[in-house]
């Protein structure tokens, strides 16, 4: 049997942009993506702490050391600049592997979104 478990989490990042006219996705500072083991195109669940919205999209890398967190396309309607988000990815694995698995948890600076 396989189960779905948290693979990575970027905890409490601030939205820096919302671009309705961009073709879908979330742009994430590539340093944060690397730290959380998130790859380009990977599905990301977004939890908005400010309004309770939950949505899914895919990750695209933003400039390193920029702290960029931009929601693009229709997802931009679900956030406001300054909202606090939790970004989560999941992986499927067998239950024995899942018992030993440790997710990548990233806690960036809440003011700058940069790694501490």
C-alpha positions as CSV (number, residue, x, y, z in Angstrom):
1,X,0.0,0.0,0.0
2,X,1.2,3.6,-0.7
3,X,0.2,6.6,1.3
4,X,0.6,10.3,0.7
5,X,2.7,12.2,3.2
6,X,4.2,15.7,3.5
7,X,7.4,15.9,1.5
8,X,8.2,19.5,2.2
9,X,6.8,22.7,3.7
10,X,7.8,26.3,3.5
11,X,6.2,27.8,6.7
12,X,4.9,31.4,6.9
13,X,6.1,33.2,3.8
14,X,4.7,36.6,2.8
15,X,3.1,37.2,-0.6
16,X,5.2,39.7,-2.5
17,X,3.2,39.8,-5.7
18,X,0.0,38.7,-7.5
19,X,0.0,38.7,-11.3
20,X,-3.4,38.0,-12.8
21,X,-2.1,38.2,-16.4
22,X,0.7,35.6,-16.0
23,X,0.0,32.0,-17.1
24,X,-0.8,30.2,-13.8
25,X,1.6,29.0,-11.0
26,X,3.4,30.3,-8.0
27,X,6.8,31.9,-8.3
28,X,9.1,31.0,-5.4
29,X,12.6,32.2,-4.7
30,X,14.8,29.4,-6.0
31,X,16.8,29.3,-2.7
32,X,13.6,28.5,-0.9
33,X,12.7,25.8,-3.5
34,X,16.1,24.2,-3.0
35,X,15.9,24.3,0.8
36,X,12.5,22.7,0.7
37,X,13.4,20.2,-2.1
38,X,10.7,21.5,-4.4
39,X,11.4,21.3,-8.2
40,X,10.2,23.3,-11.1
41,X,6.7,22.2,-12.1
42,X,6.0,20.4,-8.8
43,X,2.4,20.6,-7.5
44,X,2.2,22.9,-4.5
45,X,-0.7,23.2,-2.0
46,X,-1.0,26.8,-0.8
47,X,-2.7,27.6,2.5
48,X,-3.4,31.3,3.1
49,X,-3.3,32.1,6.8
50,X,-5.1,35.4,6.3
51,X,-8.3,34.3,4.6
52,X,-8.3,30.5,4.9
53,X,-8.1,29.8,1.2
54,X,-6.5,26.6,0.1
55,X,-5.5,26.0,-3.5
56,X,-3.1,24.0,-5.7
57,X,-0.8,25.1,-8.5
58,X,2.7,24.3,-9.6
59,X,6.0,25.9,-8.7
60,X,8.3,28.0,-10.9
61,X,11.6,29.4,-9.6
62,X,12.1,33.0,-9.0
63,X,15.3,34.9,-8.6
64,X,17.6,33.7,-5.8
65,X,17.9,35.8,-2.7
66,X,14.8,37.8,-3.8
67,X,12.3,36.4,-1.3
68,X,9.8,36.4,-4.2
69,X,6.5,34.7,-3.5
70,X,4.1,35.6,-6.4
71,X,0.8,34.0,-7.2
72,X,0.1,34.0,-10.9
73,X,-3.0,33.7,-13.0
74,X,-6.3,32.9,-11.4
75,X,-4.6,32.0,-8.1
76,X,-3.7,35.7,-7.8
77,X,-7.3,36.3,-6.9
78,X,-7.0,34.2,-3.8
79,X,-4.3,36.3,-2.1
80,X,-3.3,39.9,-1.3
81,X,0.3,41.2,-1.2
82,X,1.4,40.8,2.4
83,X,-0.7,37.7,3.2
84,X,1.1,34.9,5.0
85,X,1.2,31.5,3.3
86,X,2.2,27.9,4.1
87,X,3.4,26.0,1.0
88,X,3.2,22.2,1.1
89,X,4.2,19.4,-1.2
90,X,3.4,15.7,-0.9
91,X,4.9,12.5,-1.9
92,X,3.6,8.9,-2.3
93,X,5.5,6.1,-0.7
94,X,5.0,2.7,0.9
95,X,4.0,2.8,4.5
96,X,7.3,1.4,5.8
97,X,9.3,4.0,3.9
98,X,6.9,6.7,5.2
99,X,7.6,5.8,8.8
100,X,11.3,6.6,8.3
101,X,10.9,9.6,6.0
102,X,11.7,13.1,7.2
103,X,10.2,16.0,5.3
104,X,12.1,19.1,4.4
105,X,10.7,21.9,6.6
106,X,11.8,25.5,5.9
107,X,11.2,28.4,8.2
108,X,12.3,31.6,6.4
109,X,12.6,35.0,7.9
110,X,8.9,36.2,8.1
111,X,9.8,39.8,7.1
112,X,12.0,39.1,4.1
113,X,11.1,35.5,3.1
114,X,14.9,34.8,3.0
115,X,16.6,31.8,4.6
116,X,17.9,32.7,8.0
